[in-house]
Amino acid sequence: MGNPMYNFGKNAKEKAKQQKQMDKAEKRRIAKQSKANIKSGTPDKNSVPAESNRVADIADGTA
């Protein structure tokens, strides 16, 4: 008669868990990279301009 669908929720839950783990690993990698950039004295090319643009957008009320 086919496979029962009771595993559907488990599969979705497991995929969500894996995605969350990958997201956390990516955040850790980015934080580690930015920390290394700060220590080396070579700022990321997008860090300062992006921040100033964001502040300008907030001030203008366009964000």
C-alpha positions, 0 to 999 in steps of 0.5 A: 500500500505504499510507505506511511507518511508518519516520517514526514514531520521527522524529515522536515525537522531533521532538515531544519536542524541541519540548515540551522547548523549550517547557518551557525557555522557560516556565522562563525566563519564570517565572525572569525574572518572579520576578527582576523581582518580587524587584527591584521589592520586590513578592513573589509572593503564593504565594512565601513562604506556599508555601515555609513550607507546604512546610517545615511539610509536610516537618517533619510528614512529610506531603510 
